[in-house]
């Protein structure tokens, strides 16, 4: 010990120890400052948003962050069911999500949503009355409409030279391995119910069993069950036909003029996606600011122009080009919607829906 003590130069040791303490303190301070930046340590507020993939102009998130000094943590999902499972399993602490009609109905029933104070969302006035107080949220207590549309068939006119007006074409062997289906249970089951002449919201076990058999029978003709990837694949001409959401069809038609969209005559799904605040959100004020921002006409316009989906915002719609407004894919005339139905939450038979979907996918 003594030897070591002698070897250690005391003033030098003190200097080193002090420098070490200084570096440690600086590191801690910088860590705290960085923490403020990401919202982790204090100061800056954060907002956690959960939306569909390809469903926003991301510059809108940047401009919101700048305007309000709120950091947005943004994640995406592919289907209502994926979103539901993630939120239901807990621990994700999202503040805002964008479910569809039937899923909003289910989340209200299951007490998963906060009421929205519309006094804090003055831009709600820009939402067209026809999108207000719909059956899934009859008093708009829990949701503010974001986009709407239909489900239909997009087809490539260079590969299909017969009129497309029925879901039956998706079961025509002529198009084997040239068909994309939507990897979404309610959509795929729904269009098959319509093909068979049943309600989109069937709760009948026998009808659902028939749907299962139809979709299993169709599987050898299906190139793949996909989501957002259908857009690039159809634009690139990789298949002749695909089941898609109308907004994606609008986008695909912008990119490839040989593509056309149709709502089959048997009828289809008319849907509404809306913004909700999740139960237990610790950032309700920021969530309402965000929802209000998304309803600002210029912001709603940016989003609709970027993603192709149809806006329920009257002022944004006024700023759209004639060409878009006259595109029946985006803004179909009433008569095209006459056989369409809105999905309802089919809670009483949801196990059957889940079971047949699993069997279809596994087959
Ligand atoms: C697609 C978002 C689709 C929403 N990226 C359909 N409800």
Boltz pocket constraint, residues with backbone or C-beta under 6 A from the ligand:
constraints:
  - pocket:
      binder: B
      contacts: [[A, 52], [A, 53], [A, 54], [A, 55], [A, 100], [A, 228], [A, 245], [A, 271], [A, 273]]
      max_distance: 6.0
